[in-house]
Amino acid sequence: ALWPRQRVRRRGLYLLGLASLLRMDAAQLQVFFHAFFRLPRQEWAGYLSDRLSTPQLLGVMLRLFGHLPGHLRATLLDTAWRERSLLVAAI
């Protein structure tokens, strides 16, 4: 009741991202963050500072997904399936 709906949606996306990171090993995390910090600075900085709107946040996440190798995409998709309640909250 205290947060606007858009803030609740962004929180769901952030929690889904966190759940994905927690399922990765050290080597996967290195690949993930290498791709993350290769995004334009305004995108990764906006993500980390929570200054992006929900559509912008989703766009950054989708662009990052497109830059990741297949095995990490599979991890993200598997997490989205396992944590689908977070995904539904974000939608």
C-alpha positions as a Python dict, from the first residue, in 0.01 Angstrom:
ca = {
    (1, 'A'): (0, 0, 0),
    (2, 'L'): (297, 233, 53),
    (3, 'W'): (469, 180, -281),
    (4, 'P'): (326, 280, -617),
    (5, 'R'): (247, -11, -850),
    (6, 'Q'): (545, 72, -1074),
    (7, 'R'): (781, 47, -776),
    (8, 'V'): (637, -294, -685),
    (9, 'R'): (693, -408, -1043),
    (10, 'R'): (1054, -290, -1045),
    (11, 'R'): (1113, -465, -712),
    (12, 'G'): (986, -789, -865),
    (13, 'L'): (1231, -751, -1155),
    (14, 'Y'): (1520, -678, -919),
    (15, 'L'): (1435, -980, -704),
    (16, 'L'): (1418, -1199, -1013),
    (17, 'G'): (1763, -1074, -1113),
    (18, 'L'): (1896, -1143, -765),
    (19, 'A'): (1753, -1496, -770),
    (20, 'S'): (1932, -1553, -1100),
    (21, 'L'): (2265, -1428, -966),
    (22, 'L'): (2238, -1653, -662),
    (23, 'R'): (2213, -1958, -890),
    (24, 'M'): (2538, -1877, -1074),
    (25, 'D'): (2884, -2003, -990),
    (26, 'A'): (3192, -1778, -985),
    (27, 'A'): (3277, -1831, -1353),
    (28, 'Q'): (2919, -1756, -1461),
    (29, 'L'): (2913, -1442, -1247),
    (30, 'Q'): (3230, -1317, -1413),
    (31, 'V'): (3077, -1362, -1759),
    (32, 'F'): (2751, -1203, -1646),
    (33, 'F'): (2912, -893, -1495),
    (34, 'H'): (3151, -856, -1787),
    (35, 'A'): (2845, -832, -2016),
    (36, 'F'): (2657, -610, -1768),
    (37, 'F'): (2932, -349, -1751),
    (38, 'R'): (2970, -351, -2129),
    (39, 'L'): (2621, -202, -2152),
    (40, 'P'): (2614, 177, -2195),
    (41, 'R'): (2706, 348, -1869),
    (42, 'Q'): (2368, 520, -1833),
    (43, 'E'): (2198, 179, -1847),
    (44, 'W'): (2407, -6, -1588),
    (45, 'A'): (2431, 302, -1367),
    (46, 'G'): (2054, 354, -1390),
    (47, 'Y'): (2000, -11, -1303),
    (48, 'L'): (2228, 1, -1000),
    (49, 'S'): (2085, 331, -873),
    (50, 'D'): (1718, 236, -930),
    (51, 'R'): (1664, 547, -1142),
    (52, 'L'): (1509, 368, -1438),
    (53, 'S'): (1137, 345, -1505),
    (54, 'T'): (990, -5, -1521),
    (55, 'P'): (995, -13, -1905),
    (56, 'Q'): (1356, 113, -1907),
    (57, 'L'): (1459, -145, -1648),
    (58, 'L'): (1299, -423, -1848),
    (59, 'G'): (1471, -294, -2162),
    (60, 'V'): (1813, -304, -1994),
    (61, 'M'): (1747, -656, -1870),
    (62, 'L'): (1642, -771, -2218),
    (63, 'R'): (1945, -609, -2383),
    (64, 'L'): (2173, -778, -2132),
    (65, 'F'): (1999, -1109, -2198),
    (66, 'G'): (2077, -1065, -2568),
    (67, 'H'): (2449, -1017, -2495),
    (68, 'L'): (2487, -1324, -2275),
    (69, 'P'): (2603, -1667, -2394),
    (70, 'G'): (2347, -1943, -2423),
    (71, 'H'): (2429, -2118, -2097),
    (72, 'L'): (2362, -1801, -1898),
    (73, 'R'): (2044, -1731, -2092),
    (74, 'A'): (1932, -2081, -1994),
    (75, 'T'): (2007, -2006, -1628),
    (76, 'L'): (1803, -1685, -1645),
    (77, 'L'): (1510, -1857, -1815),
    (78, 'D'): (1520, -2143, -1566),
    (79, 'T'): (1518, -1895, -1278),
    (80, 'A'): (1227, -1705, -1434),
    (81, 'W'): (1035, -2032, -1451),
    (82, 'R'): (1120, -2138, -1096),
    (83, 'E'): (1053, -1790, -958),
    (84, 'R'): (755, -1716, -1179),
    (85, 'S'): (569, -1555, -887),
    (86, 'L'): (830, -1275, -899),
    (87, 'L'): (783, -1246, -1273),
    (88, 'V'): (406, -1228, -1233),
    (89, 'A'): (446, -957, -967),
    (90, 'A'): (657, -759, -1213),
    (91, 'I'): (394, -786, -1484),
}
